[in-house]
Amino acid sequence: MTFIGTHITALLAAGVVATGSLFAAGFAAGSDDQSRPTALVIDASLARDGRDLVDPRLKNVDAEIRLPRNATEARTNVRYFDALDYKVYVAGADATAAAEATGVAATVTAGLDGALAVAR
């Protein structure tokens, strides 16, 4: 039984070291803006295209997108992406106010066109 206990302890220790290395690598990578993923929080009213609820141009962007319908949803989205260490861009009155109210260092874009330009 001692051999099995020693073996399990060694495996656990190796796992802790590996996890710590990955965790440290994540912090090092997260400090570089280029390696951070991009998130767009755009007021739903700005993201419409005529009768379409979502502008078709948003389908081909390299970013996570949220289209909050109100200020509460905008605050939730901005905080969520900030907690995941995304580079957050906001467009619209609700999204911009959400970034300011939560203290998130989001970049304000000039409407939908500005958000699309950032994500391409």
Secondary structure, DSSP 8 states (H G I E B T S, - for coil): -HHHHHHHHHHHHHHHHHHHHHHHHHHHHHTSGGGS-EEEEE-TTTS-BTTBSS-GGGGG-SSEEE--SSHHHHHHHHHHHHHTT-EEEEESHHHHHHHHHHT---EE-SHHHHHHHHH-
